[in-house]
């Protein structure tokens, strides 16, 4: 454990320095801290190529992110969740299912394996890279599936980052309110970190709503993966059903729910609740800096046109569904 801590320390310090720098910029020059963290991270991508800092940056982008999102649950109560409404929950379910089905149709149109369509559709519809890996884990093992999954992970991360930067400003130009903006962001952007960042870029209320909607999408990962598993391999699905399948759900979801319950029951003093919320925000700033450090836009050119086409079409599709809902369904 001590060895792991030493390996992670250099990269952690890099992300922490970026986070502190963005705090200075935000306080003295205005502007969103999370956006500064992303931009600084992107501009310093070359640091990620150094083996000394790589483990720590990966640690921040994964573990610190999950802790930050889990701690974010302290800010969201059952009252906030109920305010989103049944209609929004139904819309999210329909959007996820439709995006996965679209992936299958696109795979057929492009004359490639339906496995590829499920991996791409699951990643866009649910929660980005983690969904791609989870879906791939229950599909037949092949070198092609493994390669396509890696391509989807890179592509969906880049597209999610682009959406994180562009969606908040587009929604502001359309004069969309905080609640509707939060629903749209949470229902359409792929990765959790980018959803939180985009929501916070729009506003605090939008950030909270976006996080709740996004985590509802994440919660759909288990049923979607189980359905895919049953469809492709009934015998293996039977063996995998049960409590062991819970491992497919990101662990931070349980932490988020637990802290949300604590917040709803008002067990902790307000001062401690605010401190946990502050820690969560710092963790998210550190994590988004790490995500920026890891992102290389040049990698998108290496994907080939088919996965790029699939991911872009699915991203636009779920965005259109979300826009229709907030314009006419809320």
C-alpha positions as CSV (number, residue, x, y, z in Angstrom):
1,X,0.0,0.0,0.0
2,X,2.9,2.4,0.9
3,X,4.5,1.6,-2.5
4,X,1.3,2.4,-4.3
5,X,1.0,5.7,-2.4
6,X,4.6,6.6,-3.5
7,X,3.8,5.8,-7.1
8,X,0.6,7.9,-7.1
9,X,2.1,10.9,-5.2
10,X,3.9,12.7,-8.2
11,X,0.8,12.6,-10.4
12,X,-1.5,13.5,-7.5
13,X,0.7,16.6,-6.8
14,X,0.5,17.6,-10.5
15,X,-3.3,17.5,-10.4
16,X,-3.4,19.3,-7.0
17,X,-1.2,22.1,-8.3
18,X,-3.4,22.5,-11.3
19,X,-6.5,22.6,-9.0
20,X,-4.9,25.2,-6.8
21,X,-4.0,27.3,-9.8
22,X,-7.5,27.2,-11.1
23,X,-8.8,28.3,-7.7
24,X,-6.5,31.3,-8.0
25,X,-7.7,32.1,-11.5
26,X,-11.3,31.7,-10.7
27,X,-11.2,33.9,-7.6
28,X,-9.2,36.7,-9.2
29,X,-10.4,36.7,-12.8
30,X,-13.8,35.1,-12.6
31,X,-15.0,32.2,-14.6
32,X,-15.7,28.5,-13.8
33,X,-13.0,26.7,-11.9
34,X,-13.8,23.3,-13.5
35,X,-13.4,24.8,-17.0
36,X,-10.0,26.2,-16.1
37,X,-9.0,22.8,-14.7
38,X,-10.0,21.1,-17.9
39,X,-8.2,23.6,-20.1
40,X,-5.0,23.6,-18.1
41,X,-5.1,19.8,-18.0
42,X,-5.5,19.6,-21.8
43,X,-2.6,22.1,-22.4
44,X,-0.3,20.0,-20.1
45,X,-1.2,16.6,-21.7
46,X,2.5,16.0,-22.4
47,X,3.1,15.5,-18.7
48,X,0.9,12.4,-18.9
49,X,3.5,10.8,-21.1
50,X,5.9,10.8,-18.2
51,X,5.9,7.4,-16.4
52,X,6.6,9.1,-13.1
53,X,3.3,10.9,-13.0
54,X,1.1,8.6,-15.0
55,X,-0.1,6.4,-12.1
56,X,-1.1,9.3,-10.0
57,X,-3.0,11.0,-12.8
58,X,-4.8,7.8,-13.5
59,X,-5.6,7.5,-9.7
60,X,-7.1,11.0,-9.7
61,X,-9.1,10.5,-12.9
62,X,-10.6,7.3,-11.5
63,X,-10.5,7.0,-7.7
64,X,-10.6,10.7,-6.8
65,X,-13.4,11.2,-9.3
66,X,-15.5,8.4,-7.8
67,X,-14.9,9.7,-4.2
68,X,-15.9,13.2,-5.4
69,X,-19.1,12.0,-6.9
70,X,-19.9,9.9,-3.9
71,X,-19.4,12.8,-1.6
72,X,-21.6,14.9,-3.8
73,X,-24.5,12.9,-2.5
74,X,-24.4,14.9,0.6
75,X,-25.8,17.8,-1.4
76,X,-28.8,16.0,-2.8
77,X,-31.8,14.9,-0.8
78,X,-34.8,12.8,-1.6
79,X,-36.7,16.0,-2.1
80,X,-34.3,17.0,-4.9
81,X,-34.8,13.6,-6.5
82,X,-38.6,13.8,-6.3
83,X,-38.5,17.2,-7.9
84,X,-37.1,15.7,-11.1
85,X,-40.3,13.7,-11.5
86,X,-41.5,10.4,-13.0
87,X,-41.6,11.9,-16.5
88,X,-37.8,12.5,-16.4
89,X,-37.1,9.0,-15.2
90,X,-39.2,7.5,-17.9
91,X,-37.5,9.7,-20.5
92,X,-34.1,8.6,-19.4
93,X,-35.1,4.9,-19.6
94,X,-36.5,5.4,-23.1
95,X,-33.4,7.4,-24.2
96,X,-31.0,4.7,-23.0
97,X,-33.0,1.8,-24.6
98,X,-33.4,3.7,-27.9
99,X,-29.7,4.6,-28.0
100,X,-28.7,0.9,-27.5
101,X,-31.1,-0.2,-30.2
102,X,-29.8,2.6,-32.5
103,X,-26.3,1.1,-32.0
104,X,-27.5,-2.3,-33.3
105,X,-29.2,-0.7,-36.3
106,X,-26.1,1.3,-37.1
107,X,-23.9,-1.8,-36.8
108,X,-26.2,-3.6,-39.3
109,X,-26.1,-0.6,-41.6
110,X,-22.3,-0.5,-41.5
111,X,-22.2,-4.3,-41.9
112,X,-20.1,-4.7,-38.8
113,X,-20.6,-7.0,-35.7
114,X,-23.7,-6.3,-33.6
115,X,-21.4,-6.6,-30.6
116,X,-19.8,-3.3,-31.7
117,X,-23.3,-1.6,-31.8
118,X,-24.0,-2.8,-28.3
119,X,-20.7,-1.5,-27.0
120,X,-21.0,1.9,-28.6
121,X,-24.7,2.2,-27.8
122,X,-24.2,1.2,-24.2
123,X,-21.3,3.7,-23.8
124,X,-23.3,6.6,-25.2
125,X,-26.6,5.7,-23.6
126,X,-25.4,4.9,-20.1
127,X,-22.1,6.1,-18.7
128,X,-19.3,6.3,-21.2
129,X,-16.2,4.2,-20.9
130,X,-17.3,2.2,-17.8
131,X,-20.5,1.1,-19.7
132,X,-18.4,0.1,-22.7
133,X,-16.2,-2.1,-20.5
134,X,-19.2,-3.6,-18.7
135,X,-21.1,-4.4,-21.9
136,X,-18.0,-5.9,-23.5
137,X,-17.4,-8.1,-20.4
138,X,-20.6,-10.1,-21.1
139,X,-20.1,-10.3,-24.9
140,X,-18.2,-13.2,-26.6
141,X,-14.5,-12.6,-26.1
142,X,-12.6,-11.8,-29.3
143,X,-9.6,-9.7,-30.3
144,X,-11.9,-7.5,-32.4
145,X,-14.3,-6.8,-29.5
146,X,-11.4,-5.9,-27.3
147,X,-9.9,-3.5,-29.9
148,X,-13.3,-1.9,-30.6
149,X,-13.9,-1.4,-26.9
150,X,-10.6,0.4,-26.5
151,X,-11.5,2.6,-29.5
152,X,-14.9,3.4,-28.0
153,X,-13.4,4.3,-24.7
154,X,-11.1,6.9,-26.4
155,X,-13.8,8.2,-28.7
156,X,-16.6,8.5,-26.1
157,X,-14.2,10.3,-23.7
158,X,-13.3,12.9,-26.4
159,X,-17.0,13.4,-27.4
160,X,-18.0,13.7,-23.8
161,X,-15.4,16.3,-23.2
162,X,-16.6,18.3,-26.2
163,X,-20.2,18.1,-25.0
164,X,-19.1,19.2,-21.6
165,X,-17.7,22.5,-23.0
166,X,-20.3,23.2,-25.6
167,X,-23.6,22.1,-24.1
168,X,-23.8,24.6,-21.2
169,X,-23.1,27.6,-23.5
170,X,-25.6,26.3,-26.1
171,X,-28.3,25.9,-23.4
172,X,-27.6,29.4,-22.1
173,X,-28.0,30.8,-25.7
174,X,-31.4,29.0,-25.8
175,X,-32.4,30.6,-22.5
176,X,-33.0,27.2,-20.9
177,X,-33.7,27.3,-17.1
178,X,-31.5,25.5,-14.5
179,X,-33.9,22.6,-14.0
180,X,-34.3,21.8,-17.7
181,X,-30.6,22.4,-18.3
182,X,-29.6,20.0,-15.6
183,X,-32.0,17.3,-17.0
184,X,-30.6,17.7,-20.5
185,X,-27.0,17.6,-19.3
186,X,-27.5,14.6,-17.1
187,X,-29.5,12.7,-19.7
188,X,-27.2,13.3,-22.7
189,X,-23.5,13.6,-21.7
190,X,-21.6,10.3,-21.4
191,X,-19.2,10.3,-18.6
192,X,-20.0,11.3,-15.0
193,X,-17.1,13.7,-14.5
194,X,-18.1,15.7,-17.6
195,X,-21.8,15.7,-16.5
196,X,-20.9,17.2,-13.2
197,X,-18.5,19.7,-14.7
198,X,-21.0,20.8,-17.4
199,X,-23.8,21.1,-14.8
200,X,-21.6,23.3,-12.6
201,X,-20.6,25.4,-15.6
202,X,-24.2,26.2,-16.2
203,X,-25.0,26.7,-12.5
204,X,-25.1,25.1,-9.1
205,X,-28.8,24.0,-9.3
206,X,-28.2,22.6,-12.8
207,X,-25.2,20.7,-11.5
208,X,-27.2,19.0,-8.7
209,X,-30.0,18.1,-11.1
210,X,-27.6,16.8,-13.7
211,X,-25.8,14.6,-11.2
212,X,-29.0,13.0,-10.0
213,X,-30.2,12.3,-13.6
214,X,-26.8,11.0,-14.6
215,X,-26.6,8.6,-11.6
216,X,-30.1,7.3,-12.5
217,X,-28.6,6.5,-16.0
218,X,-25.6,4.8,-14.3
219,X,-28.1,2.7,-12.2
220,X,-29.5,1.4,-15.5
221,X,-26.1,-0.2,-16.2
222,X,-26.9,-3.4,-14.3
223,X,-30.3,-4.2,-16.0
224,X,-29.0,-3.3,-19.4
225,X,-25.9,-5.5,-19.0
226,X,-28.0,-8.4,-17.7
227,X,-30.5,-8.1,-20.6
228,X,-27.6,-8.2,-23.1
229,X,-26.0,-11.1,-21.3
230,X,-29.3,-13.1,-21.4
231,X,-29.8,-12.2,-25.1
232,X,-26.4,-13.4,-26.2
233,X,-25.7,-16.3,-23.9
234,X,-28.6,-17.6,-21.7
235,X,-26.5,-20.2,-20.0
236,X,-23.7,-17.9,-19.1
237,X,-26.2,-15.2,-18.0
238,X,-27.8,-17.6,-15.6
239,X,-24.4,-18.3,-14.1
240,X,-23.7,-14.6,-13.7
241,X,-27.1,-13.5,-12.3
242,X,-27.2,-12.8,-8.6
243,X,-25.3,-10.6,-6.1
244,X,-22.0,-11.0,-8.1
245,X,-23.5,-8.9,-10.9
246,X,-23.6,-5.9,-8.6
247,X,-19.9,-5.5,-9.3
248,X,-20.9,-4.2,-12.7
249,X,-22.4,-1.1,-11.0
250,X,-19.7,1.5,-10.2
251,X,-19.2,1.5,-6.4
252,X,-19.4,5.2,-6.1
253,X,-23.2,4.9,-6.7
254,X,-23.7,3.2,-3.4
255,X,-21.7,5.9,-1.6
256,X,-23.7,8.6,-3.3
257,X,-27.0,7.0,-2.3
258,X,-25.8,6.5,1.3
259,X,-24.7,10.1,1.7
260,X,-28.0,11.3,0.0
261,X,-29.9,9.3,2.7
262,X,-27.8,10.9,5.4
263,X,-28.5,14.4,4.0
264,X,-32.2,13.6,3.7
265,X,-32.4,12.5,7.3
266,X,-30.4,15.6,8.4
267,X,-28.2,13.5,10.7
268,X,-25.1,15.6,10.4
269,X,-24.7,19.3,11.4
270,X,-25.0,21.8,8.6
271,X,-21.3,22.8,9.0
272,X,-20.1,19.2,8.4
273,X,-22.4,18.8,5.5
274,X,-21.0,21.9,3.9
275,X,-17.4,20.7,4.5
276,X,-18.1,17.4,2.8
277,X,-19.6,19.3,-0.1
278,X,-16.5,21.4,-0.3
279,X,-14.2,18.4,-0.3
280,X,-16.3,16.9,-3.0
281,X,-15.9,20.0,-5.2
282,X,-12.1,19.9,-4.7
283,X,-12.0,16.3,-5.6
284,X,-14.0,16.9,-8.8
285,X,-11.6,19.8,-9.8
286,X,-8.6,17.5,-9.3
287,X,-10.4,14.7,-11.2
288,X,-11.3,16.9,-14.2
289,X,-7.7,18.2,-14.3
290,X,-6.6,14.6,-14.5
291,X,-9.1,13.9,-17.2
292,X,-7.7,16.8,-19.2
293,X,-4.2,15.6,-18.7
294,X,-5.2,12.2,-20.0
295,X,-7.1,13.4,-23.1
296,X,-5.3,13.5,-26.4
297,X,-7.5,14.8,-29.3
298,X,-5.1,13.4,-31.8
299,X,-6.1,9.9,-30.8
300,X,-9.6,10.5,-32.3
301,X,-8.0,10.4,-35.8
302,X,-6.7,6.9,-35.2
303,X,-10.2,5.4,-34.6
304,X,-11.2,5.0,-38.2
305,X,-14.5,6.3,-39.6
306,X,-16.9,3.6,-38.5
307,X,-16.7,3.9,-34.7
308,X,-16.5,7.7,-35.0
309,X,-19.6,7.7,-37.2
310,X,-21.5,5.5,-34.7
311,X,-20.5,7.5,-31.6
312,X,-21.3,10.9,-33.3
313,X,-24.7,9.7,-34.6
314,X,-25.6,8.2,-31.2
315,X,-24.4,11.3,-29.4
316,X,-26.5,13.6,-31.6
317,X,-29.5,11.2,-31.3
318,X,-29.6,11.2,-27.5
319,X,-29.0,15.0,-27.5
320,X,-32.0,15.5,-29.8
321,X,-34.2,13.3,-27.5
322,X,-33.1,15.3,-24.5
323,X,-33.7,18.6,-26.2
324,X,-37.2,17.5,-27.3
325,X,-38.0,16.5,-23.8
326,X,-37.0,19.7,-22.1
327,X,-38.6,21.8,-24.8
328,X,-42.0,20.0,-24.9
329,X,-42.1,17.4,-22.1
330,X,-41.3,19.4,-19.0
